[in-house]
Amino acid sequence: MKVRSLLVLGAQYGDEGKGKIVDLLVERAQVGTVVRFNGGANAGHTIVLEDGRFALHQVPSGILHPQVLNLIGAGVALDPIRLVDEIGELRRRGVDCQNLRISDRAHLVMPWHRVLDGHLGARLGTTSRGIGPCYEDRAARVGLRVGDLVDSRGRVDLEHFAERVREVGAWKNRLLTRVHGLDPLDLDQIVSECTEAAGTFAGQVADLCGVLEERAASGHPVLYEGAQGALLDVDWGTYPYVTSSSCSLGGCAVGLGMDPAPDLRLGVVKAYSTRVGEGPFPGELGDGARVRQHGALPPGTPLPQPDPALRQAALAGDEEAMGRWLRLAGAEFGTTTGRPRRTGWLDLVALRHALRISGLNALAITKLDVLDGIPTLRIVVGYEIRGRQTTSMPSRVRDLAEARPLYEELPGWSCLGAATCFEELPSQAQAYVRRLAELSGVPVRVLSIGSRRSQSLFLPEQD
């Protein structure tokens, strides 16, 4: 795969498997730099190797490759406490993270952001990681940035940071106590905790504009990694049920301070659809409100397995049972929160919208193996809204909420097996992939047929 630069974006509602795809492309395209440009600790990018599973949140997905420089861009909402926890866990597992750099322009997620998010974010189903309130403060020009915590010589700037925390924190405490009836935060404790955390990464903070320019000119491909998914984009997603950053190619340019102009613009999409939290979801299997009854899984909890009765009900046409089957077979529980994801059939109307807003020119399809054993598969190819049919994504969320999906059915397959190339897949699986390429208008370049790095297929460019 010979390209100068690559963009990897989620083309659904997040959770598409972007981490695995980035990890794969680093090797295949001989990537020298991976840059994360948006989102924050609300992201959950998972990489499964032969020796275990790595769950990443703020650290870019190229971190497991020591020869690759990993950059956290200015568009990221950075939680310093959680970043240190993530770096510590990686180091305990043999990843030293010396190949990580952090933009001094990235905004800091502060404790008051997490408190406000937990208090106010339930309606939208946020992760309570403080991302939305952090971006609100950025827009209001009252946010704190990494450069307030670490000076230009890579040292913790205690005096300046303490002054900024007391200035902004006094106002935030009045907001917490007088408006929301919550307890005030201990500002001295915040200063102590954040400056202690900064001691772990202060020497890796830099103005990344020059670093990225040099890396882009070095001849080694640069990979731009997005968080969340296009349908959660603050401008082009299912507003207001969206994240607080731009998940598109435009967000990449803003988050990095340069025009990336990537050659390969890859949209990552599951072979079916999932969504977390509130918001309309055409093609959903079952009642989204009832999904919460299955409960979140605490970290380390083994995933329950689909039982024969559930499978039988799903194959008999029970949509809720089919939704539960996909959720269990696909391990559809949040990397960050453990929350169960809503599941549904793949939506080509929404996918074409995602491709258009970022000019994506190829697809990576993940979790194709989860569809094993389903005799008839469905694809959403259009909507009917108040008696009128459309193949375009409506901009008004109230219209999308009334959309009745129009389906195309395709035959399923029994088992993908241990295929090592596209031609070794069952003919029905090949037909499914080809139909997705035909309906989306872009070629499929990568297929994931299992959770491990080795369970991946690269398709020739002409396909």
C-alpha positions as CSV (number, residue, x, y, z in Angstrom):
1,M,0.0,0.0,0.0
2,K,1.9,3.1,-1.3
3,V,0.4,6.3,0.0
4,R,1.8,9.5,1.4
5,S,-0.9,10.1,4.0
6,L,-4.0,8.3,5.3
7,L,-7.2,9.4,7.1
8,V,-9.1,6.9,9.2
9,L,-12.5,8.0,10.4
10,G,-15.5,6.3,11.8
11,A,-18.4,6.3,9.3
12,Q,-21.2,5.4,11.8
13,Y,-22.0,6.3,15.4
14,G,-18.5,5.5,16.7
15,D,-17.3,2.1,18.0
16,E,-16.5,0.9,14.5
17,G,-13.1,-0.7,15.2
18,K,-10.9,2.2,14.2
19,G,-8.1,1.2,16.6
20,K,-7.6,-2.1,14.9
21,I,-7.6,-0.6,11.4
22,V,-5.0,2.1,12.4
23,D,-2.8,-0.6,14.0
24,L,-3.0,-2.6,10.8
25,L,-2.3,0.3,8.4
26,V,0.7,1.3,10.4
27,E,2.4,-1.9,9.3
28,R,1.0,-2.2,5.8
29,A,1.6,1.4,4.7
30,Q,4.9,1.8,6.7
31,V,3.4,4.7,8.6
32,G,5.9,6.9,10.5
33,T,3.5,9.1,12.4
34,V,0.0,8.7,13.8
35,V,-1.9,11.8,14.8
36,R,-5.1,11.9,16.9
37,F,-7.0,15.1,16.1
38,N,-10.3,15.2,18.0
39,G,-12.3,13.8,21.0
40,G,-10.9,12.8,24.3
41,A,-11.1,10.1,27.0
42,N,-14.6,9.4,25.8
43,A,-13.1,7.4,22.9
44,G,-12.4,3.7,23.2
45,H,-10.0,2.3,20.6
46,T,-9.3,-1.4,21.1
47,I,-6.4,-3.5,19.6
48,V,-6.3,-7.2,20.1
49,L,-2.9,-9.0,19.7
50,E,-2.0,-12.6,20.3
51,D,-0.8,-11.7,23.8
52,G,-3.8,-9.7,24.9
53,R,-6.1,-6.7,24.4
54,F,-5.1,-3.1,24.6
55,A,-7.9,-0.5,25.2
56,L,-6.8,3.0,24.3
57,H,-8.7,6.2,25.0
58,Q,-6.5,9.3,24.5
59,V,-3.3,7.7,23.2
60,P,-3.2,7.3,19.4
61,S,-3.5,3.7,18.1
62,G,0.0,3.6,16.7
63,I,1.5,3.5,20.2
64,L,2.3,-0.2,20.1
65,H,4.8,0.4,17.3
66,P,7.9,1.9,18.9
67,Q,9.3,3.2,15.6
68,V,6.1,5.3,15.0
69,L,5.7,8.8,16.5
70,N,2.3,9.3,18.0
71,L,0.9,12.8,18.4
72,I,-2.1,14.1,20.4
73,G,-3.3,17.2,18.4
74,A,-4.6,20.5,19.5
75,G,-8.2,19.5,18.8
76,V,-8.2,16.8,21.5
77,A,-9.8,17.5,24.9
78,L,-7.0,16.1,27.1
79,D,-7.7,14.7,30.6
80,P,-4.3,14.8,32.3
81,I,-5.2,12.5,35.1
82,R,-6.7,9.8,32.8
83,L,-3.8,10.2,30.4
84,V,-1.3,9.3,33.2
85,D,-3.4,6.3,34.1
86,E,-3.4,5.2,30.5
87,I,0.3,5.7,30.1
88,G,0.9,3.8,33.3
89,E,-1.1,0.8,32.2
90,L,0.7,0.7,28.8
91,R,4.1,0.9,30.6
92,R,3.1,-2.0,32.9
93,R,2.5,-4.0,29.8
94,G,5.8,-3.2,28.2
95,V,4.9,-0.1,26.1
96,D,7.2,2.7,27.2
97,C,5.3,5.6,25.4
98,Q,8.5,7.5,24.7
99,N,7.1,7.8,21.1
100,L,4.2,10.0,22.3
101,R,4.0,13.8,21.9
102,I,1.3,16.2,23.1
103,S,0.2,19.5,21.7
104,D,0.6,22.5,24.0
105,R,-2.6,23.9,22.4
106,A,-4.9,21.0,23.5
107,H,-7.5,22.0,26.0
108,L,-7.5,20.4,29.4
109,V,-10.5,18.4,30.8
110,M,-10.7,19.6,34.4
111,P,-12.6,18.1,37.3
112,W,-15.4,20.6,37.1
113,H,-16.0,19.5,33.5
114,R,-16.5,15.9,34.6
115,V,-18.8,16.9,37.5
116,L,-21.0,19.0,35.1
117,D,-21.0,16.3,32.5
118,G,-22.2,13.7,35.0
119,H,-24.8,16.1,36.3
120,L,-26.2,17.3,33.0
121,G,-25.3,14.8,30.3
122,A,-27.7,12.0,31.1
123,R,-30.3,13.1,28.6
124,L,-27.9,12.8,25.7
125,G,-26.3,9.6,27.0
126,T,-22.8,11.1,27.3
127,T,-19.9,9.2,28.9
128,S,-19.6,11.7,31.7
129,R,-15.9,12.2,30.8
130,G,-16.2,16.0,30.7
131,I,-15.7,16.3,27.0
132,G,-18.7,18.5,26.2
133,P,-18.2,21.0,29.0
134,C,-14.5,21.2,28.0
135,Y,-15.3,22.1,24.4
136,E,-17.9,24.6,25.7
137,D,-15.2,26.4,27.7
138,R,-12.9,26.4,24.7
139,A,-15.6,28.2,22.6
140,A,-16.3,30.6,25.5
141,R,-12.6,31.3,25.7
142,V,-12.3,30.4,29.4
143,G,-10.6,27.0,29.0
144,L,-7.2,25.9,30.3
145,R,-4.8,24.4,27.8
146,V,-1.8,22.1,28.2
147,G,0.4,25.1,27.7
148,D,-1.0,26.5,31.0
149,L,0.2,23.4,32.8
150,V,3.6,22.9,31.0
151,D,5.9,25.7,29.9
152,S,7.8,26.1,26.7
153,R,10.8,24.3,28.1
154,G,8.9,21.2,29.0
155,R,8.6,21.9,32.7
156,V,5.5,21.9,35.0
157,D,4.4,25.6,35.4
158,L,3.0,25.4,38.9
159,E,2.7,29.2,39.5
160,H,0.9,30.0,36.3
161,F,-1.3,26.9,36.4
162,A,-2.4,27.6,40.0
163,E,-3.3,31.1,39.1
164,R,-5.5,30.0,36.2
165,V,-7.1,27.2,38.2
166,R,-8.1,29.6,41.0
167,E,-9.3,32.2,38.5
168,V,-11.5,29.8,36.5
169,G,-12.2,27.5,39.4
170,A,-13.8,30.2,41.6
171,W,-16.3,30.9,38.9
172,K,-17.0,27.2,38.4
173,N,-17.5,26.6,42.1
174,R,-20.2,29.4,42.1
175,L,-21.8,27.7,39.1
176,L,-21.7,24.3,40.8
177,T,-23.1,25.5,44.2
178,R,-25.5,28.3,43.3
179,V,-27.0,27.0,40.0
180,H,-26.8,23.2,40.3
181,G,-26.8,22.8,44.1
182,L,-23.6,20.7,44.0
183,D,-20.6,20.7,46.4
184,P,-17.7,23.0,45.6
185,L,-14.4,21.5,44.4
186,D,-11.1,21.8,46.3
187,L,-9.0,24.0,44.0
188,D,-5.8,23.4,45.8
189,Q,-6.3,19.7,45.5
190,I,-6.9,20.1,41.7
191,V,-3.7,22.0,41.3
192,S,-1.8,19.3,43.2
193,E,-3.3,16.4,41.3
194,C,-2.9,18.0,37.8
195,T,0.7,19.2,38.4
196,E,1.7,15.8,39.8
197,A,0.2,14.1,36.7
198,A,1.9,16.6,34.4
199,G,5.3,15.5,35.8
200,T,4.8,12.2,33.9
201,F,4.4,13.8,30.4
202,A,5.7,17.4,30.6
203,G,8.9,16.5,28.6
204,Q,6.7,15.2,25.8
205,V,4.7,18.4,25.4
206,A,5.5,20.5,22.3
207,D,4.2,22.9,19.6
208,L,3.2,20.1,17.2
209,C,2.8,22.3,14.1
210,G,6.5,22.2,13.3
211,V,6.8,18.6,14.4
212,L,4.0,17.5,12.1
213,E,5.3,19.6,9.2
214,E,8.7,17.9,9.5
215,R,7.2,14.4,9.7
216,A,5.0,15.0,6.7
217,A,8.1,16.1,4.7
218,S,10.2,13.1,5.8
219,G,8.8,10.7,3.3
220,H,7.2,8.4,5.8
221,P,3.4,8.3,5.5
222,V,1.3,10.2,8.2
223,L,-1.9,8.6,9.4
224,Y,-4.6,10.9,10.8
225,E,-6.8,9.2,13.4
226,G,-10.3,10.4,14.2
227,A,-12.4,9.5,17.3
228,Q,-16.1,8.8,17.5
229,G,-18.0,8.7,14.1
230,A,-19.3,10.9,11.4
231,L,-22.9,10.5,12.5
232,L,-21.9,12.0,15.9
233,D,-20.2,15.0,14.3
234,V,-21.4,18.2,16.0
235,D,-22.3,19.9,12.7
236,W,-23.2,17.0,10.4
237,G,-24.4,14.3,12.8
238,T,-27.8,13.6,14.3
239,Y,-27.8,16.9,16.3
240,P,-28.3,17.3,19.3
241,Y,-27.5,13.6,19.9
242,V,-23.9,14.1,18.9
243,T,-20.5,14.5,20.4
244,S,-18.9,18.0,20.9
245,S,-16.1,17.8,18.3
246,S,-15.9,17.6,14.5
247,C,-15.3,14.0,13.5
248,S,-14.8,14.8,9.8
249,L,-12.0,15.7,7.5
250,G,-12.7,19.3,8.3
251,G,-12.2,18.5,12.0
252,C,-8.9,17.0,11.1
253,A,-7.6,20.2,9.5
254,V,-8.9,22.3,12.4
255,G,-7.5,20.0,15.1
256,L,-4.0,20.0,13.5
257,G,-3.7,23.5,12.2
258,M,-2.8,22.3,8.7
259,D,-4.5,21.0,5.5
260,P,-3.8,17.2,5.7
261,A,-4.9,16.4,2.1
262,P,-4.7,12.6,2.7
263,D,-4.4,10.3,-0.3
264,L,-6.4,7.5,1.2
265,R,-9.5,8.6,3.2
266,L,-10.8,5.4,4.8
267,G,-14.2,5.2,6.4
268,V,-14.4,2.4,9.0
269,V,-17.8,0.7,9.3
270,K,-19.1,-2.4,11.0
271,A,-20.9,-5.0,8.9
272,Y,-24.0,-4.0,10.9
273,S,-24.8,-0.9,12.9
274,T,-24.6,0.1,16.6
275,R,-25.3,3.2,18.6
276,V,-24.9,4.2,22.3
277,G,-27.2,6.5,24.2
278,E,-30.1,8.5,22.9
279,G,-31.0,9.5,19.4
280,P,-32.8,8.1,16.3
281,F,-31.5,4.9,14.9
282,P,-33.2,3.6,11.7
283,G,-32.8,-0.1,11.3
284,E,-32.6,-0.7,15.0
285,L,-33.3,-4.2,16.2
286,G,-35.5,-4.1,19.2
287,D,-36.4,-1.2,21.6
288,G,-33.4,1.1,22.4
289,A,-34.9,2.0,25.7
290,R,-35.0,-1.6,26.8
291,V,-31.3,-2.2,26.0
292,R,-30.4,-0.5,29.3
293,Q,-32.1,-3.4,31.1
294,H,-29.2,-5.6,30.1
295,G,-27.0,-3.4,32.1
296,A,-23.5,-2.2,31.7
297,L,-20.6,-4.6,32.3
298,P,-18.0,-3.5,34.9
299,P,-14.4,-3.7,33.8
300,G,-13.1,-7.3,33.8
301,T,-16.6,-8.9,33.7
302,P,-16.7,-11.8,31.3
303,L,-19.1,-11.3,28.4
304,P,-22.2,-13.4,28.5
305,Q,-22.7,-15.8,25.6
306,P,-25.7,-16.2,23.4
307,D,-27.8,-19.2,24.4
308,P,-29.6,-21.6,22.0
309,A,-33.0,-20.2,22.9
310,L,-32.0,-16.6,22.0
311,R,-30.6,-17.9,18.7
312,Q,-33.7,-19.7,17.9
313,A,-35.9,-16.7,18.7
314,A,-33.7,-14.5,16.6
315,L,-33.8,-16.8,13.6
316,A,-37.6,-17.0,14.0
317,G,-37.9,-13.3,13.3
318,D,-37.8,-11.8,16.9
319,E,-36.1,-8.5,16.2
320,E,-35.2,-7.9,19.9
321,A,-33.7,-11.3,20.1
322,M,-31.7,-10.6,16.9
323,G,-30.5,-7.3,18.4
324,R,-29.4,-9.1,21.6
325,W,-27.6,-11.8,19.6
326,L,-25.6,-9.2,17.6
327,R,-24.8,-7.4,20.9
328,L,-23.5,-10.5,22.6
329,A,-21.8,-12.1,19.5
330,G,-20.1,-8.7,18.7
331,A,-19.2,-7.9,22.3
332,E,-21.0,-4.7,21.9
333,F,-20.3,-3.1,25.2
334,G,-18.4,0.2,25.5
335,T,-14.7,0.1,25.9
336,T,-14.8,3.3,28.0
337,T,-18.1,2.8,29.9
338,G,-19.1,-0.9,29.6
339,R,-22.6,0.3,28.5
340,P,-24.5,-2.0,26.1
341,R,-24.8,-0.7,22.6
342,R,-28.0,-0.6,20.6
343,T,-27.7,-2.8,17.5
344,G,-29.3,-2.8,14.0
345,W,-28.8,-3.6,10.4
346,L,-26.3,-1.7,8.3
347,D,-27.6,1.6,7.1
348,L,-26.4,2.6,3.7
349,V,-28.3,5.9,3.7
350,A,-26.3,7.0,6.7
351,L,-23.1,5.6,5.4
352,R,-23.3,7.5,2.1
353,H,-23.9,10.7,4.2
354,A,-20.7,9.9,6.2
355,L,-18.7,9.3,3.0
356,R,-19.9,12.5,1.5
357,I,-19.1,14.9,4.3
358,S,-15.5,13.8,4.5
359,G,-14.8,12.9,0.9
360,L,-14.0,9.3,2.0
361,N,-12.7,7.2,-0.9
362,A,-12.5,3.7,0.6
363,L,-14.1,1.5,3.2
364,A,-12.8,-0.8,6.0
365,I,-15.5,-3.2,7.1
366,T,-15.1,-4.7,10.6
367,K,-16.8,-7.5,12.4
368,L,-18.0,-9.3,9.3
369,D,-17.6,-12.6,11.3
370,V,-20.4,-11.4,13.8
371,L,-22.9,-12.1,11.0
372,D,-21.9,-15.8,10.8
373,G,-25.0,-18.1,11.0
374,I,-27.7,-15.5,10.1
375,P,-29.4,-17.0,7.1
376,T,-30.9,-13.7,5.7
377,L,-29.2,-10.3,6.2
378,R,-30.8,-6.9,5.7
379,I,-29.3,-3.6,4.5
380,V,-31.1,-0.3,4.9
381,V,-31.2,1.2,1.4
382,G,-33.8,4.0,2.0
383,Y,-36.2,5.6,4.4
384,E,-39.9,6.3,4.3
385,I,-40.8,9.5,6.2
386,R,-44.5,10.3,6.5
387,G,-45.3,8.5,3.3
388,R,-42.4,9.8,1.2
389,Q,-39.4,7.7,0.2
390,T,-35.8,9.0,0.3
391,T,-32.3,7.8,-0.1
392,S,-30.8,10.9,1.6
393,M,-30.1,11.5,5.3
394,P,-32.5,14.1,6.6
395,S,-30.9,17.0,8.4
396,R,-33.7,17.3,11.0
397,V,-33.6,14.8,13.8
398,R,-37.4,14.8,14.1
399,D,-37.6,13.6,10.5
400,L,-35.0,10.9,11.1
401,A,-36.9,9.8,14.2
402,E,-39.9,9.1,12.0
403,A,-38.0,7.3,9.3
404,R,-39.1,3.8,8.5
405,P,-36.2,1.8,7.0
406,L,-36.5,0.3,3.6
407,Y,-34.5,-3.0,3.3
408,E,-32.7,-5.0,0.7
409,E,-32.2,-8.7,1.7
410,L,-29.1,-10.7,1.0
411,P,-28.3,-14.4,1.8
412,G,-26.1,-15.0,4.8
413,W,-23.4,-17.6,5.3
414,S,-22.6,-20.2,8.0
415,C,-19.0,-19.4,8.9
416,L,-16.2,-17.3,7.5
417,G,-13.6,-19.7,8.7
418,A,-9.8,-18.9,8.6
419,A,-9.8,-17.2,5.3
420,T,-6.4,-15.7,4.2
421,C,-7.7,-13.8,1.2
422,F,-11.0,-12.4,-0.1
423,E,-11.5,-15.3,-2.5
424,E,-11.5,-17.8,0.3
425,L,-14.6,-16.3,2.0
426,P,-17.9,-18.0,1.4
427,S,-19.5,-16.7,-1.9
428,Q,-22.4,-15.2,0.1
429,A,-19.9,-13.1,2.2
430,Q,-18.1,-12.0,-1.0
431,A,-21.5,-10.9,-2.5
432,Y,-22.4,-9.0,0.7
433,V,-19.1,-7.1,0.6
434,R,-19.4,-6.4,-3.1
435,R,-22.9,-5.1,-2.6
436,L,-21.8,-2.7,0.1
437,A,-19.2,-1.3,-2.2
438,E,-21.7,-1.0,-5.0
439,L,-24.3,0.8,-2.8
440,S,-21.8,3.1,-1.1
441,G,-19.9,4.0,-4.3
442,V,-16.4,3.4,-2.9
443,P,-14.2,0.3,-2.8
444,V,-13.7,-1.9,0.2
445,R,-9.9,-2.0,1.0
446,V,-9.8,-3.8,4.4
447,L,-11.9,-6.6,5.9
448,S,-11.8,-7.6,9.6
449,I,-13.0,-11.2,10.1
450,G,-12.1,-11.5,13.8
451,S,-10.9,-9.5,16.7
452,R,-7.2,-10.2,16.4
453,R,-4.7,-8.3,14.3
454,S,-4.0,-11.4,12.2
455,Q,-7.7,-11.8,11.3
456,S,-7.7,-9.2,8.6
457,L,-7.8,-9.1,4.8
458,F,-6.5,-6.5,2.5
459,L,-8.3,-6.2,-0.9
460,P,-6.6,-5.1,-4.1
461,E,-7.1,-1.5,-5.0
462,Q,-9.0,-2.3,-8.1
463,D,-11.7,-4.1,-6.1
